[in-house]
Amino acid sequence: MTFKSFMNIALEQARAAADRGEVPVGAVIVQGDQVVAAAGNRTRELNDPTAHAEILALRAACAEVGSERLPDHDLYVTLEPCAMCAAALSAARIRRIYYGAADPKSGGVAHGARVFTHPQAHHAPEVYDGIAGQEAADLLKAFFAARRDPKA
């Protein structure tokens, strides 16, 4: 079997989030080679601090398959999931997480809380980092640079 990355779709979702004035993070949940759900951040639009791309994609995927568990599904996300998202992904039993840019400040997988290493974690998915990491990081850097200097 040949590995196929769906990070390009996650990056499209991140760009769409940026266009809406949201922090540019995008997520895609797949089963095999089929996209089940895709989302970008919508925290500002929905006035909901939990409306991270991963959570929105997770909710949509669970609704699509009619289950709160997704043991044969994989997540592609442009930024390392935060602790909230990592805990939700653990509860959903996501099989694998592929993420782009590391998040030393707010990450919850390889940084910070490292949710999957705790005995309280319901499930520890396989984690692969750095998938289109530079492109994802550049998108975030450009977004925040424009916020600091609108002329940038």
C-alpha positions, 0 to 999 in steps of 0.5 A: 500500500502506498502512503497518500497524504491529505495534507493538501486538503488540510492546507486548503482549509487553513487558507480558507480559515485565514480568509475568514480572519481565523487562525489558519489551521485546517483538518481533514479526517479520512478513512482509507482514501476517502475524505470523511470530514474537513474543517478550518478554525471557526472560533471567532465566527462561531464565538466558540473557543472549542471550534478548532479545526480538529474538533469541527472535523471530528464532530462532522466525521462522527456524525457522518459515520454515526458513532462517537468512535473513529478507530479506523480513521486518520487525521491530517492537521496543519498544526500540532493539536492542542491539549483539548483537541488531543484529548478529544482525538484520544476519546474518539480513538482516532487511529493516526494523526499526521500534523504539519507545524509543531506548536511549542507554545500551545501543542498538546502532543509533542509539547506541553501537556503531551496528552497521549503519554498520560495514563488517563489517555483513553487511547494513544494514536500513532503520531507523525509530524512534519508533514508539509510542516514548513508550508503550514508554519509559513502560513501561520507566520504570514497570518500573524505578521499581517496582524501585527503589521497590516502593510506586510 
